[in-house]
Structure formats: structure tokens, C-alpha cells
Amino acid sequence: MVYGIYALVTNIMSAGVTNLDAIVANYTDVLILSLGAKQLNINTENETYYYIQCWLGVAAIAIWIVTFILLKYL
């Protein structure tokens, strides 16, 4: 959940959208919500967001693996 919320918020920020109504009005622009928003507007802040999002994804996968292993043995 943390990963998803972080990814969504930072992708919107990276796209330069300051008004959430712009997302609703232009719902066909999926790039605003995707990781591509960070790649399209490359700067040091977006690069930092990108690396944090990647490491949060790795941590989330590790937590899922541990959870499934524990569930298997319980």
C-alpha cells in the first residue's frame, strides 16, 4: 500500500500536475499516472523519486516473498 500511494503521488508530481481536476478532465493521458512521467521530465528530484520508488518496489516484493513462505509453513 505504501509503495502504491508513493508511486501514484510522485508520478503525478513529476508530471507537473498541481491541480487534481486536470487529471480527471484529461483521464486519457495515462502518462500522468505512470512511471513514464518521471522519465519524461528528467531532473534530480524526479530521479530521486524514481530510485526511491524502485527500492520500495524491491522491499514490497521481499515482504510478499517472506509472507508467502510463512503462510506455507503455518
Secondary structure, 3 states (H helix, E strand, C coil): CHHHHHHHHHHHHHCCCCCHHHHHHCCCCHHHHCCHHHHHCCCHHHHHHHHHHHHHHHHHHHHHHHHHHHHHHC
